[in-house]
Amino acid sequence: MNLIPYLVALLLAFIVEALVEYHLAPIVKLLETKWGFLYDLELAKYVTLLVGVPLAFAYGLDLIMTYLGATPKPAWIGIVVTGYAISRGANFLHDMAKKYLGLST
């Protein structure tokens, strides 16, 4: 089994977490303080999506196709799903790989 796509996705998830937590979180908190309704929206989740999905497209990552051989129509949906997984963070990807893919990294 080729682990390179999984490792790239895991590394990107770490990068997304670092970007959001250390660089974008203060901006998000400032906006939430200024406009209280943004706090209820949990703006940070959407910020991670805005970072994770484009990264998945940039690297052409589709973990579902890579490990299960299933390609959705249109094919870009698999990349969006992978981007969503990247945006959820490294712990999410690691738990998913252990539970569903049988990887023990």
C-alpha positions as CSV (number, residue, x, y, z in Angstrom):
1,M,0.0,0.0,0.0
2,N,1.4,3.4,-1.0
3,L,1.5,5.6,2.1
4,I,2.8,8.7,0.3
5,P,-0.6,10.3,-0.3
6,Y,-1.6,9.7,3.3
7,L,1.6,11.1,4.6
8,V,1.3,14.2,2.4
9,A,-2.3,14.7,3.7
10,L,-1.1,14.2,7.3
11,L,1.6,16.8,6.8
12,L,-0.8,19.2,5.2
13,A,-3.2,18.7,8.2
14,F,-0.4,19.6,10.6
15,I,0.4,22.7,8.5
16,V,-3.3,23.8,8.4
17,E,-3.5,23.4,12.2
18,A,-0.4,25.4,12.7
19,L,-1.5,28.2,10.3
20,V,-4.9,28.5,11.9
21,E,-3.9,28.2,15.5
22,Y,-0.9,30.4,15.5
23,H,-1.5,32.9,12.7
24,L,-5.2,33.1,12.0
25,A,-6.7,32.4,15.4
26,P,-5.9,35.9,16.8
27,I,-7.6,37.5,13.8
28,V,-10.7,35.2,14.2
29,K,-10.9,36.0,17.9
30,L,-10.7,39.7,17.2
31,L,-13.5,39.5,14.7
32,E,-15.6,37.4,17.1
33,T,-15.0,40.0,19.8
34,K,-16.0,42.8,17.5
35,W,-19.0,41.0,16.0
36,G,-20.4,38.6,18.7
37,F,-22.6,36.6,16.2
38,L,-19.4,35.2,14.6
39,Y,-18.6,33.4,17.8
40,D,-21.7,31.2,17.3
41,L,-20.7,30.4,13.8
42,E,-17.4,28.9,14.9
43,L,-15.5,30.9,12.3
44,A,-12.2,29.0,12.7
45,K,-13.8,25.8,11.2
46,Y,-14.6,27.7,8.0
47,V,-11.1,29.2,7.9
48,T,-9.6,25.8,8.1
49,L,-11.8,24.7,5.2
50,L,-10.6,27.7,3.2
51,V,-7.1,26.5,3.7
52,G,-7.5,22.7,3.6
53,V,-9.5,22.3,0.4
54,P,-7.3,24.4,-1.8
55,L,-4.2,22.5,-0.5
56,A,-5.9,19.2,-1.4
57,F,-6.5,20.6,-4.9
58,A,-2.9,21.9,-5.2
59,Y,-1.5,18.5,-4.4
60,G,-4.2,16.5,-6.2
61,L,-5.0,14.5,-3.1
62,D,-8.0,12.1,-3.2
63,L,-7.5,9.6,-0.3
64,I,-10.7,7.7,-1.1
65,M,-9.6,7.0,-4.7
66,T,-6.1,6.2,-3.5
67,Y,-7.0,3.6,-0.9
68,L,-10.4,2.3,-2.0
69,G,-10.2,2.7,-5.7
70,A,-13.6,4.5,-5.8
71,T,-13.8,7.6,-8.0
72,P,-16.8,9.8,-7.7
73,K,-18.4,11.6,-10.7
74,P,-17.3,14.4,-10.9
75,A,-13.8,13.3,-9.7
76,W,-13.1,16.6,-7.9
77,I,-15.5,15.6,-5.1
78,G,-12.9,13.2,-3.7
79,I,-10.4,16.0,-3.5
80,V,-12.9,18.2,-1.7
81,V,-13.6,15.4,0.8
82,T,-9.9,14.9,1.3
83,G,-9.5,18.7,1.8
84,Y,-12.2,18.6,4.4
85,A,-10.4,15.8,6.2
86,I,-7.2,17.9,6.0
87,S,-9.0,20.8,7.5
88,R,-10.2,18.7,10.4
89,G,-6.6,18.2,11.5
90,A,-3.9,15.7,11.9
91,N,-5.6,13.8,14.8
92,F,-8.7,13.3,12.7
93,L,-6.7,11.9,9.7
94,H,-4.6,9.7,12.0
95,D,-7.7,8.2,13.8
96,M,-9.4,7.7,10.4
97,A,-6.4,5.8,9.0
98,K,-6.1,3.6,12.0
99,K,-9.8,2.8,12.2
100,Y,-10.9,2.5,8.6
101,L,-7.7,2.0,6.5
102,G,-6.0,-0.4,8.9
103,L,-2.8,1.8,8.9
104,S,-0.8,1.8,12.1
105,T,1.4,4.9,11.7
